[in-house]
Amino acid sequence: MQQIILPALVALLCTSWIFPYILKVAKVKNIVDNPDARKLQRVPVPVLGGLTVVFGILTGVMSFNLFGNFFDLFPVFSGIIIILIVGLVDDMISLSPKIRFVIEIILVLYLIMTTDICICNFHGLWGLGVIPAYVSIPLTVFASVGIINAVNLIDGVDGYSSGYSIVSCILFGFMFYLLGNGRMVTLSAVVASSLIPFFLHNVYGKTSKMFIGDAGTLSLGIVFSMFVTTCLSASPGTSGIPEGMGVVAFTLAVLCVPVFDTLRVMSARIFRGKSPFSPDKTHLHHLFIELGYSHIGTALSIISMNLLVVLCWYAAYRLGLSVDAQLYVVIALGGLFTFVFYPFVKSQIRKDTALNGMLKRIGEMTHAERTDFWQLARKWVDRSADREEAAEAIVQTAEPSFPAETYIRQIAMAQEFLNENRNADLSRVKCLLHKMLPREYYDAIEGLKEHQDPKVIFKINGGQNVIAPNACTAQQTNCIP
């Protein structure tokens, strides 16, 4: 048991310790995710959360060898580091989807060759056991790349990717326990523990909020793809899997909603003649936000849907259904919660039906930001990340949290919004900006008018003149509510 608990505790503490330092670096170096028409945030948010999570995973892994020999997992961790670097580059300069896709394929092939682990055992599904390499290797590449991209695309609202990943690690840890694979049980515990501090800051933090970014979601995608291939490579003769349990159905159930939602979104894009990688706002979490759910309400709703699929799979197993039937149950529920649920609810929204009204009232109930508990949690997580002196010792600078041009861009976007929307409430726009921007921008915000050139010179910081950059396009202005 200490082989599981102690590395997980090391990962938890190390992630908590490093978080404020990486947060400060992200702010000072302006490594942020800026708002636009597709994104849900209203202000720039630091985007190096994935680095803190991977740091926790690696430190937890390094402590493995105090309790056992885990050197055979080295290829997995080298793969995580490689995809972390790719993700960091993507967060900073935006890699082409095609380049990232090729890198993912090469990395999965590297993991297959170095670990000799691939999807080679169907555990009785359709009467199949071990399958030949010429089938298992392409299948592993296809499944792993799909899992990586599915996990990457759920980073849309606060708490979704990290909360879902924590729950999934617990479920996979349970399966690895049945398989008798202690190393993977420990890895599951380490990954879940590394995500907990990030989850708290991502959900409750205001000054300490940070996004996990592509660096984090791609790294988690590699981890989950290894979890799946490990489950489906175990020999039924040596594993502790109970007779009749559908392992393929279990792995798909754990990843059900992200995988099926990704299939739905990409197929819809292809049907409309667009690239499957072109960004839009048609994911399941966008639907809940449209219904008025809070970020945490959206995350908990989708995670609950996914847990319901897992529970239905388990019920099918306990009822004695065959491994084939267990898989069909999971596929049916995955299609129901994505391909059926999304268009049905969208139609209810367009028609403004009674069901739409009920869902919106439920969504309003998920907004807990003003409760005493929420404010206490926010105060605690923000205070835990307040290590300015230590962080400044690392970055050796006293720059403001964000460069002035970032704030000026927000004001310019607001002015463009006012120009494009003549019925917009000027006072409300000013109120929102006052909440979003530092106090020294007060005069610049008050200088907004219903109609004027957004390239106006704003006087800020004690009279210093800063020229606003080019205003955003009309399509980007809806980032201002």
Protein Blocks (a to p, Z undefined) as FASTA:
>chain_A
ZZmmmmmmmmmmmmmmmmmmmmmmmmmnopacdddfkbmbfbdcdfklmmmmmmmmmmmm
mmmmmnoccklmmmmmmmmmmmmmmmmmmmmnopafklmmmmmmmmmmmmmmmnopacfb
gghpghiacddfklmmmmmmmmmmmmmmmmmmmmmbghklmmmmmmmmmmmmmmmmmnop
aklmmmmmmmmmmmmmmmmmmmmpmklgccebjmlmmmmmmmmmmmmmmmmmccfklmcc
dehiafklmmmmmmmmmmmmmmmmmmmmmmnopafkbccdfbfklmmmmnopafklmmmm
mmmmmmmmmmmmmmmmmnopafklmmmmmmmmmmmmmmmmmmmmmmmmmnopaklmmmmm
mmmmmmmklpmklmmmmmmmmmmmmcfklmmmmnopabdfbdfklmmmmmmmmmmmmmmm
mmbcfklmmmmmmmmpcfklmmmmmmpcfbdcfkbccdeehhiacdddddddfklmmmpZ
Z
